[in-house]
Amino acid sequence: MAERKPEGYLEGQPLRPESLMMSYGYKPALSEGAIKCPIFQTSTFAFQSAEDGKAFFELAYGLRRRRPGEELGLIYSRLNNPDLEVLEDRLTLWDDAEAAAVFASGMAAISTTLLTFLRPGDVVLHSEPVYGGTDYLLKQVLPRLGVRVVGFRAGSSLAEAEQQLRRQGLAEKLALIFVETPANPTNALVDIAECAALARRLEGERRVLVAVDNTFLGPLWQHPLAHGADLVLYSATKYIGGHSDVIAGVCLGSKELLEQVRVLRTILGTMAGPHTGWLLLRSLETLKLRMTAQMKSARHVAEFLADHPKVSRVHYLGQLQPDDPQYAIYQRQCLAPGGMIAFEVVGGEPEAFRLLNALRLIHLAVSLGGTESLAEHPATMTHADVDPEERAELGITPAMVRLSVGVEHPEDLIADLNQALARV
Ligand SMILES: *Cc1c(COP(=O)(O)O)cnc(C)c1O
């Protein structure tokens, strides 16, 4: 287990993350006794002495090692800010990570992290499909910087990807494996432990890093570091923020890796602001309650959809069958099926659109993980720029609807879907 601050334990036993979301990493005495962490809406911080300022900069710029127990002093809000520091401490608890860095968006977290560890000539192996912004970064931006990018389909065998890398003479140049699991919108799983094993097989002197975008199931239902990943990434805009009112991102991993990520975050200025940090602190207090309610409701909704005559297929982790190879991965890697469901209506785009236009309680919008349920049409919305042939290969059909289940009463969600399906 990653080392925690003393308040993370009670009589020597580690407290559970949900018990620490109201207190961990915050000292009321430093803020006039305020029970809640105030918003430190300030760009810069006064040093108590010139010597302090010098010491803070020595650490911030890596000019010397930290002395035992020495903390990085506050300098300037592009480097550090109390709202972000408290938030980062709390975020480490869910994934049992040594360190975290918070960003202005999920894309800021992903791009800053990849740019930290990639160099011209490197090869990245990545699962497909990935989030649209990540897809653009991998296929349009990284190649401009001399990085070769090779994709493999989520749910397909990694052995094939390994052979392809070896055949093309790219295996020795592999620097990073990027995985999004479950895949959006199909919920196809990638085996994280298998990716870590592949990284160990192909690495030479330099470690091949495994980075997992854990936005869909984390930080509650999947813990990639425990399965051998080096880095965990989040769009905190989704479940972590959870109220569809903030854009933010997170990167978690070892202290050694996160120190490097933070340097580039400071240089690129991709950190989140103090108000975003404060909103996310508030969100974290109810994270487990929200994600548990969403997961439980999704089970009911998925069961209803699976039984409906106008639904031809449901893609939901809670309905994987034991004879499906994906089932074993789910059992090893996931703690619950989460709150995301994709399903196909009988028919095609017109039928899917009729359903979406008839929904009353469920909003028609992209994004996910918020308290309100959202439905969208991947083929023409979130995945509209995926090559049509590839889209078909990935199983993103014109009849598919993606549903993010919120915290409404499940019977009300089912009633809304039922009346909308009646119009299909
Ligand atoms: C939304 C999302 C992102 C991008 O996050 P932003 O906060 O919108 O920048 C990345 N990955 C996944 C899986 C997402 O759902």
The ligand as an SDF file (V2000), in Angstrom:
LIG
                    3D

 15 15  0  0  0  0  0  0  0  0999 V2000
  -14.4060   12.7000  -21.3220 C   0  0  0  0  0  0  0  0  0  0  0  0
  -13.2720   11.7610  -21.4680 C   0  0  0  0  0  0  0  0  0  0  0  0
  -11.9660   12.2150  -21.6810 C   0  0  0  0  0  0  0  0  0  0  0  0
  -11.6370   13.6770  -21.8400 C   0  0  0  0  0  0  0  0  0  0  0  0
  -11.8740   14.3650  -20.6630 O   0  0  0  0  0  0  0  0  0  0  0  0
  -12.1710   15.9650  -20.6030 P   0  0  0  0  0  0  0  0  0  0  0  0
  -12.3110   16.2080  -19.1580 O   0  0  0  0  0  0  0  0  0  0  0  0
  -13.4040   16.2130  -21.4000 O   0  0  0  0  0  0  0  0  0  0  0  0
  -10.9680   16.6300  -21.2180 O   0  0  0  0  0  0  0  0  0  0  0  0
  -10.9590   11.2720  -21.7500 C   0  0  0  0  0  0  0  0  0  0  0  0
  -11.2120    9.9550  -21.6400 N   0  0  0  0  0  0  0  0  0  0  0  0
  -12.4590    9.4850  -21.4480 C   0  0  0  0  0  0  0  0  0  0  0  0
  -12.6740    8.0150  -21.3420 C   0  0  0  0  0  0  0  0  0  0  0  0
  -13.5290   10.3610  -21.3650 C   0  0  0  0  0  0  0  0  0  0  0  0
  -14.7650    9.8790  -21.1930 O   0  0  0  0  0  0  0  0  0  0  0  0
  1  2  1  0
  2  3  1  0
  2 14  2  0
  3  4  1  0
  3 10  2  0
  4  5  1  0
  5  6  1  0
  6  7  2  0
  6  8  1  0
  6  9  1  0
 10 11  1  0
 11 12  2  0
 12 13  1  0
 12 14  1  0
 14 15  1  0
M  END
$$$$
